[in-house]
């Protein structure tokens, strides 16, 4: 039997890539950096949740988002839980500012990044972003 059955978290996130870096955030009380995003509200689409969370967490109003992919991994901050993340590619020249539960905002390099990333980002999303931007 799956040890994480019933402990499944569904989230939506955004990958804002600029100059070989992706925007990452660290929530208060946690150590790992992850993409901007969060849980869906009842009746909310993944895209709408991703755009709402982007505004709530880093103050960026994003008008358009392209699906990057759907990813599964273990949750970074909730032991024993699995994570299903729908990730959208977004573009913005605006400067993000930590808001809500975000303690720190960081532009994380796509290559040779620090070892403090959430498993979903490090093992699943970053390889797809690197492939997309040709930073293989």
SULSUL-V286457 format. One line per field, one symbol per residue. ss: DSSP state (a for helix, b for strand, c for the rest). Layout:
ss=???
This chain:
ss=cccccccbbbbbbbbbbbccbbbbbbbcccccbbcbbbbccccccaaaaaaaaaaaaacccccccbbbbbbbbbcccccccbbbbbbbbbcccccccccccbbbbbbbbcccccccbcaaaaaaaaaaaaaaaccc
